[in-house]
Amino acid sequence: MRILTWQWGRRGAGPRFAALLHAALGRLPATESVLSLSAEAEILGEADAPDCAWRYPTYSSAGGALARLATLPFAGRGVRAGLARIAPDAALCAMPAVLDRLMVANLRVPYAIIVHDAVCHPGESLSFRLVNQARLLRGAGLLVTLSQAVTDELHESGAVRPGLRVLTLTLPPMPVGDGAMPAAPFAHGGRPRLLMFGRLLPYKGLDLLCEAMERLGPDPGFGLHVAGNGPDSAELSRLAAMAHVTLDRRWIPEAELSQLIGDADALVLPYRQASQSGVAAAALALGRQVIATDVGGLAEQLRDAPQAILCPPDADALVAALRRWCARREAGEIGTAADPVAAWTAMAAQLRAGLGAISGAA
């Protein structure tokens, strides 16, 4: 079976997720995997760029995206030519992006879509993407989620038409960079380092983190590094004013992720809502412990991970979880990296079976 995996986003976890999935599908017997990414994808400019047979020109800015949308009625010929060259038996959208309707309008084979979010989280501006995703769902032969929480939200929203199968999987650990392992946690010999990384939005539990840090007192026993992009907020101002807290408010490029996570001893995810977490998946792959709230898909993703400490979304519970992490360090329990290869291959096998069922290809 020849499977086309596409993801036409430029930045963030989407292209990396698609590349890992493509590689896993390629390890399966009797399977040929073909990858299509945006020609402007960040990861294609790295030294360890994935093998990508179809680099589709998309856009390089928000204004470029709007201009590109205006040209969609005239872009079908180029997409059809690319599809004719690849001649897939089935296709897989690894993560929805702005121009996906151009792909599905020209596909002549069944496709599946991996739904990472079924609804907008508070503070997100994903409404346009979710409208675009709704169009994809209507034509898909198979829906795939990475948590039961998202599967439930899809059903509750009415997005699952009668007879449409939903395959619920779990996000495996996600290697970043060239796959090289950083030094073990605490190998630096200094003050323990805790990292919160990602989009700094209200649903990420910035208020819980602020309250927990304040309750731990002027010296929590570790340094906290908060990195990512997000709007001004009272919580970020409070964090910036605290001793032992550093704030790096910007988009973090893919090329910096391995060092950013590798420099930390553990990551904290104090979320109030979650579908699943690519940050947690990267932390597990790099052998970092994860302190997280047991909300939504996070509880499913981390419940069997020995490196994880889960707690309710409450400031006192988060304080207790952070103290447990400090106690683990004193006891020498630093955790080990999860081997992602087997988990990705197993997920790819389930996806291949689902695509085979809707396409009739062996």
C-alpha positions as CSV (number, residue, x, y, z in Angstrom):
1,M,0.0,0.0,0.0
2,R,1.3,3.5,-0.9
3,I,0.3,6.0,1.8
4,L,0.6,9.8,1.3
5,T,1.0,11.6,4.7
6,W,0.6,15.4,4.4
7,Q,0.9,18.3,6.8
8,W,1.1,21.8,5.2
9,G,1.7,23.9,8.3
10,R,5.0,25.8,8.7
11,R,5.8,25.8,12.3
12,G,5.1,24.0,15.5
13,A,4.7,20.3,16.2
14,G,2.7,19.5,13.0
15,P,5.5,19.0,10.5
16,R,7.6,17.1,13.0
17,F,4.6,14.8,13.9
18,A,4.0,14.1,10.2
19,A,7.7,13.3,9.6
20,L,7.8,10.8,12.5
21,L,4.5,9.2,11.3
22,H,5.9,9.0,7.8
23,A,9.0,7.2,9.1
24,A,7.0,4.8,11.2
25,L,4.7,3.9,8.3
26,G,7.8,3.3,6.2
27,R,9.0,0.6,8.7
28,L,5.9,-1.5,8.1
29,P,6.0,-4.4,5.7
30,A,4.3,-4.0,2.3
31,T,4.0,-0.3,2.9
32,E,5.4,2.6,0.9
33,S,5.2,5.9,2.7
34,V,5.3,9.3,0.9
35,L,5.6,12.6,2.8
36,S,4.3,16.0,1.8
37,L,5.2,19.1,3.8
38,S,4.9,22.8,3.3
39,A,8.0,23.9,1.4
40,E,8.3,26.6,4.1
41,A,8.2,24.2,7.0
42,E,10.8,25.0,9.6
43,I,12.1,21.5,9.9
44,L,13.0,21.3,6.2
45,G,15.7,23.9,6.8
46,E,17.4,21.8,9.5
47,A,20.5,19.7,9.0
48,D,18.5,16.6,9.8
49,A,15.5,17.5,7.6
50,P,13.2,14.5,6.9
51,D,12.9,12.8,3.5
52,C,10.1,14.7,1.9
53,A,9.1,13.7,-1.6
54,W,6.6,16.6,-2.1
55,R,7.4,20.1,-0.8
56,Y,4.3,22.0,-1.6
57,P,4.6,25.9,-1.7
58,T,2.3,27.4,0.9
59,Y,3.1,30.8,2.5
60,S,5.6,32.4,4.7
61,S,3.5,34.9,6.7
62,A,-0.1,35.5,7.9
63,G,-0.6,37.9,5.0
64,G,0.8,35.4,2.6
65,A,-1.7,32.8,3.9
66,L,-4.6,35.2,3.1
67,A,-3.2,35.8,-0.4
68,R,-2.7,32.1,-0.9
69,L,-6.3,31.4,0.0
70,A,-7.4,33.8,-2.7
71,T,-5.5,31.7,-5.3
72,L,-7.0,28.3,-4.3
73,P,-9.5,28.2,-7.3
74,F,-6.4,28.3,-9.6
75,A,-4.1,26.0,-7.8
76,G,-5.8,22.6,-8.4
77,R,-3.8,21.7,-11.5
78,G,-0.5,21.7,-9.6
79,V,-1.9,19.6,-6.7
80,R,-3.4,17.1,-9.2
81,A,0.0,16.8,-10.9
82,G,1.6,16.1,-7.6
83,L,-1.0,13.5,-6.7
84,A,-0.6,11.8,-10.1
85,R,3.1,11.6,-9.7
86,I,2.8,10.0,-6.2
87,A,-0.3,7.8,-7.1
88,P,-1.3,7.0,-3.5
89,D,-3.7,4.3,-2.5
90,A,-4.8,6.3,0.5
91,A,-3.9,9.6,2.2
92,L,-3.5,10.7,5.8
93,C,-3.7,14.3,7.1
94,A,-1.3,14.3,10.0
95,M,-2.6,17.6,11.4
96,P,-5.0,20.1,9.8
97,A,-3.7,23.3,8.3
98,V,-5.0,26.2,6.3
99,L,-4.7,24.9,2.8
100,D,-5.9,21.3,3.4
101,R,-9.1,21.9,1.4
102,L,-7.0,22.3,-1.7
103,M,-5.6,18.8,-1.1
104,V,-9.0,17.1,-0.4
105,A,-10.7,18.8,-3.3
106,N,-8.2,17.1,-5.6
107,L,-7.7,13.7,-3.9
108,R,-9.3,10.8,-5.7
109,V,-8.5,8.2,-3.0
110,P,-10.0,7.8,0.6
111,Y,-8.3,9.8,3.3
112,A,-8.1,9.8,7.1
113,I,-7.6,12.9,9.3
114,I,-5.9,13.0,12.7
115,V,-7.9,15.4,14.9
116,H,-5.7,16.9,17.6
117,D,-8.3,19.3,18.9
118,A,-12.1,19.1,18.5
119,V,-12.9,22.4,20.2
120,C,-11.1,25.7,20.9
121,H,-9.4,26.1,24.2
122,P,-9.9,29.4,26.1
123,G,-7.7,32.1,24.7
124,E,-7.0,30.3,21.4
125,S,-7.6,31.8,18.0
126,L,-8.2,28.5,16.3
127,S,-11.7,29.2,15.1
128,F,-10.6,29.5,11.4
129,R,-8.6,26.3,11.6
130,L,-11.6,24.5,13.2
131,V,-13.9,25.7,10.4
132,N,-11.4,24.3,7.9
133,Q,-11.1,21.1,9.9
134,A,-14.9,20.7,9.8
135,R,-14.7,20.6,6.0
136,L,-12.1,17.9,6.1
137,L,-14.2,15.8,8.5
138,R,-17.1,15.8,6.2
139,G,-15.1,14.0,3.4
140,A,-12.9,11.8,5.6
141,G,-13.3,8.0,5.5
142,L,-11.7,7.6,8.9
143,L,-11.2,10.0,11.9
144,V,-8.3,9.5,14.2
145,T,-7.7,11.0,17.6
146,L,-4.9,10.9,20.1
147,S,-7.0,10.7,23.2
148,Q,-10.5,9.5,24.3
149,A,-11.1,13.0,25.5
150,V,-11.0,14.3,21.9
151,T,-13.0,11.4,20.6
152,D,-15.7,12.2,23.1
153,E,-15.7,15.9,22.1
154,L,-16.0,14.9,18.4
155,H,-19.1,12.9,19.2
156,E,-20.6,15.6,21.4
157,S,-20.1,18.2,18.7
158,G,-21.9,16.1,16.1
159,A,-18.9,15.9,13.9
160,V,-19.1,12.2,13.6
161,R,-21.6,11.2,10.9
162,P,-23.4,7.9,11.1
163,G,-21.2,5.0,10.1
164,L,-17.9,7.0,10.3
165,R,-15.3,5.2,12.3
166,V,-13.2,7.0,14.9
167,L,-9.9,5.4,15.8
168,T,-8.5,6.4,19.2
169,L,-4.8,6.2,19.7
170,T,-2.2,7.6,22.1
171,L,0.5,10.1,21.2
172,P,3.9,8.3,21.6
173,P,7.1,10.0,22.9
174,M,8.2,12.5,20.2
175,P,12.0,12.9,19.6
176,V,13.1,16.4,18.7
177,G,16.2,17.6,16.8
178,D,18.6,14.9,15.6
179,G,17.4,12.4,18.2
180,A,20.6,12.7,20.3
181,M,20.0,12.3,24.0
182,P,20.9,15.2,26.3
183,A,22.8,14.8,29.5
184,A,20.8,13.1,32.3
185,P,18.6,15.3,34.5
186,F,20.6,17.0,37.3
187,A,23.9,16.2,35.6
188,H,24.7,19.9,35.7
189,G,25.1,19.7,39.5
190,G,23.4,23.0,40.1
191,R,20.0,24.2,41.3
192,P,17.2,21.9,39.8
193,R,15.7,23.3,36.7
194,L,12.0,23.3,35.9
195,L,10.6,24.3,32.5
196,M,7.2,25.4,31.3
197,F,7.2,25.6,27.6
198,G,4.5,26.2,24.9
199,R,1.9,28.8,24.0
200,L,1.4,30.9,27.1
201,L,-2.4,31.0,27.1
202,P,-4.9,31.0,29.9
203,Y,-5.9,27.4,29.6
204,K,-2.3,26.4,30.2
205,G,-2.8,27.0,33.9
206,L,-0.6,30.1,34.3
207,D,-2.8,31.1,37.2
208,L,-2.2,27.7,38.9
209,L,1.5,28.0,38.4
210,C,1.6,31.5,39.9
211,E,-0.3,30.4,42.9
212,A,1.8,27.3,43.4
213,M,5.0,29.3,43.2
214,E,3.8,31.8,45.6
215,R,2.8,29.1,48.1
216,L,6.2,27.6,47.8
217,G,7.8,30.8,49.2
218,P,10.7,33.0,48.1
219,D,12.9,30.0,47.5
220,P,11.1,27.0,46.0
221,G,14.2,24.9,45.9
222,F,14.5,25.1,42.1
223,G,14.6,27.5,39.2
224,L,11.6,27.9,36.9
225,H,12.1,28.8,33.2
226,V,8.9,29.8,31.3
227,A,9.4,29.9,27.5
228,G,7.0,30.5,24.7
229,N,4.8,33.0,23.0
230,G,1.6,34.5,24.4
231,P,-0.2,37.7,25.1
232,D,0.4,40.0,28.1
233,S,-1.3,38.8,31.2
234,A,-1.3,39.4,34.9
235,E,0.0,35.9,35.5
236,L,3.0,36.4,33.3
237,S,3.8,39.7,35.1
238,R,3.5,38.0,38.5
239,L,5.9,35.2,37.3
240,A,8.4,37.6,35.9
241,A,8.6,39.4,39.3
242,M,9.4,36.2,41.2
243,A,12.9,35.2,42.3
244,H,14.2,32.1,40.6
245,V,11.9,32.6,37.6
246,T,13.1,33.5,34.1
247,L,10.7,34.4,31.4
248,D,11.5,34.0,27.6
249,R,8.5,35.3,25.7
250,R,8.9,34.5,22.0
251,W,8.3,31.8,19.4
252,I,10.8,29.0,20.1
253,P,12.1,27.6,16.8
254,E,12.2,23.9,16.2
255,A,16.0,24.0,16.1
256,E,16.1,25.2,19.7
257,L,13.7,22.6,21.2
258,S,16.2,19.8,21.9
259,Q,18.5,22.1,23.9
260,L,15.7,23.9,25.6
261,I,14.1,20.7,27.0
262,G,17.5,19.0,27.5
263,D,18.7,21.9,29.7
264,A,15.7,21.3,32.0
265,D,15.5,18.5,34.6
266,A,11.7,18.3,34.4
267,L,8.8,20.0,32.7
268,V,5.6,21.3,34.4
269,L,2.3,21.3,32.6
270,P,-0.3,22.9,35.0
271,Y,-3.0,22.9,32.3
272,R,-6.7,23.5,33.0
273,Q,-7.7,21.9,29.7
274,A,-5.8,19.6,27.3
275,S,-6.4,17.3,24.3
276,Q,-2.9,15.8,24.5
277,S,0.5,17.4,24.7
278,G,3.4,17.4,22.2
279,V,5.5,19.1,24.9
280,A,4.9,16.1,27.3
281,A,5.7,13.7,24.4
282,A,9.0,15.5,23.7
283,A,9.9,15.5,27.4
284,L,9.4,11.8,27.7
285,A,11.5,11.1,24.6
286,L,14.3,13.1,26.1
287,G,14.2,11.4,29.5
288,R,12.7,14.3,31.5
289,Q,10.1,14.0,34.3
290,V,6.8,15.7,33.7
291,I,4.6,17.2,36.4
292,A,1.2,17.7,35.0
293,T,-2.5,18.1,35.9
294,D,-4.7,15.1,35.2
295,V,-7.1,16.9,32.8
296,G,-8.5,15.8,29.5
297,G,-6.1,13.8,27.3
298,L,-3.1,14.5,29.6
299,A,-4.2,11.9,32.1
300,E,-4.5,9.3,29.3
301,Q,-1.2,10.2,27.8
302,L,0.8,10.2,31.0
303,R,-0.9,7.7,33.3
304,D,1.5,4.8,32.4
305,A,4.6,6.9,32.1
306,P,6.9,6.3,35.1
307,Q,8.5,9.7,34.6
308,A,5.1,11.5,35.2
309,I,3.7,13.0,38.3
310,L,0.0,13.7,37.9
311,C,-2.2,15.9,40.1
312,P,-5.6,17.6,40.1
313,P,-5.8,21.1,38.6
314,D,-5.5,22.8,41.9
315,A,-2.8,25.0,43.3
316,D,-2.3,23.0,46.5
317,A,-2.2,19.8,44.6
318,L,0.4,21.3,42.2
319,V,2.5,22.4,45.2
320,A,2.4,18.8,46.5
321,A,3.4,17.4,43.1
322,L,6.3,19.8,42.8
323,R,7.5,18.7,46.3
324,R,7.2,15.1,45.2
325,W,9.4,15.9,42.2
326,C,12.0,17.5,44.5
327,A,11.8,14.4,46.8
328,R,12.4,12.1,43.8
329,R,15.5,14.0,43.0
330,E,16.9,13.7,46.5
331,A,16.2,10.0,46.4
332,G,18.1,9.7,43.1
333,E,14.9,8.8,41.0
334,I,15.6,10.7,37.9
335,G,13.8,8.6,35.3
336,T,14.9,7.3,31.9
337,A,14.0,8.1,28.4
338,A,11.2,6.3,26.8
339,D,12.1,4.4,23.6
340,P,9.7,5.9,21.0
341,V,10.4,3.6,18.0
342,A,8.2,0.6,19.1
343,A,5.3,3.0,20.1
344,W,5.4,4.9,16.8
345,T,5.5,1.6,14.8
346,A,2.6,0.2,16.7
347,M,0.6,3.4,16.1
348,A,1.5,3.3,12.4
349,A,0.3,-0.3,12.1
350,Q,-3.1,0.7,13.5
351,L,-3.3,3.6,11.0
352,R,-2.3,1.4,8.1
353,A,-5.0,-1.1,9.0
354,G,-7.6,1.7,9.2
355,L,-6.5,3.1,5.8
356,G,-6.6,-0.3,4.3
357,A,-10.1,-0.8,5.5
358,I,-11.4,2.4,3.8
359,S,-9.3,2.0,0.6
360,G,-9.5,-1.7,0.0
361,A,-5.7,-1.7,-0.6
362,A,-3.7,-4.6,0.8
